[in-house]
Amino acid sequence: MKTLVCPHCNTQVPETASVCTGCGAEVVRGLSRGGRSLVGLLCVGVAVVIAGIMLRVLEMHKAGLHCRRRNRNTGRM
């Protein structure tokens, strides 16, 4: 059976345990705190880039509509 090492008391804990047998600390599986922070920062970065692209497209769309209206009123291209 695989075991984990408790980071609080260095006790060998069975991989299936939900709490440390030595100190009672909760066993958390998955990414470390640093790993979760990195994933969170990457998600925020991607969201910012997408929002920037969407704002730029909206700005270009509005500018295009404005130019078309002006051209219709003046009769020029």
N, C-alpha and C positions, 0 to 999 in steps of 0.2 A: 504494500500500500504506500502511495506517495504521501509525503508530509511537507508541510510548510513551516517556516520559522516565523514565530511571532516577532514583529519589529519592536514590541514593547518590553518583552521579558526574555526573548530568545529561546522560548520553549518550542519543541517540536510538536506541531499540531497536525492531526490527520487532515488530509485535503478535503474531506467531506464535512468537517466540523464548521459550525457557524460562529462559534466563540472559542477563544483560546482556553485550553484546559489549565494553563498556568496562572493567567491573570484575569481571565474573563472578558478580555477585549473582543469586540466584534471582528470577525474575519471578513474582510472586504475583498472581493475578487474583481478583476478587470484592470483597467489602466491605473497607473499611479496618479497621484495628484498632479504632478508635472505633465504627465501625458494628457490628462483631462484638460488642463489649462491650455496646452498647445492645440488640442482639437477645438476648444472653444474659441481661441484666437483665430484659428484658420476659418472657422465658420463666420465669425464677425467680419473678417477681411473679405471673404467671398460675398457676403451680404452687402458690404459697402461698395464693392466693385460693381455688383449688379445694380444697386440703386443709382450709382453714378452713370452707368450706361443708360438706364431707363430715363433718367432726367435729361441726359443729352439727346436721346431720341425724341423725347417730348418737346424739348426746346427746338430741335430741328423741324419737327412736324409743325409746331406753331409758327415758326418763321416761314415755312413753305406756304402755309395757308394765308398768311399775311401778304406775302408777295403775290399770290394768285388773285386775291381780292383787289389789290391795287392795280394789277394789270387789267382786270375786267373793267374797272371804273374808268381808267384812262384810255382803254382801247389799245394799249401798247403791250408788247411782249417783253 
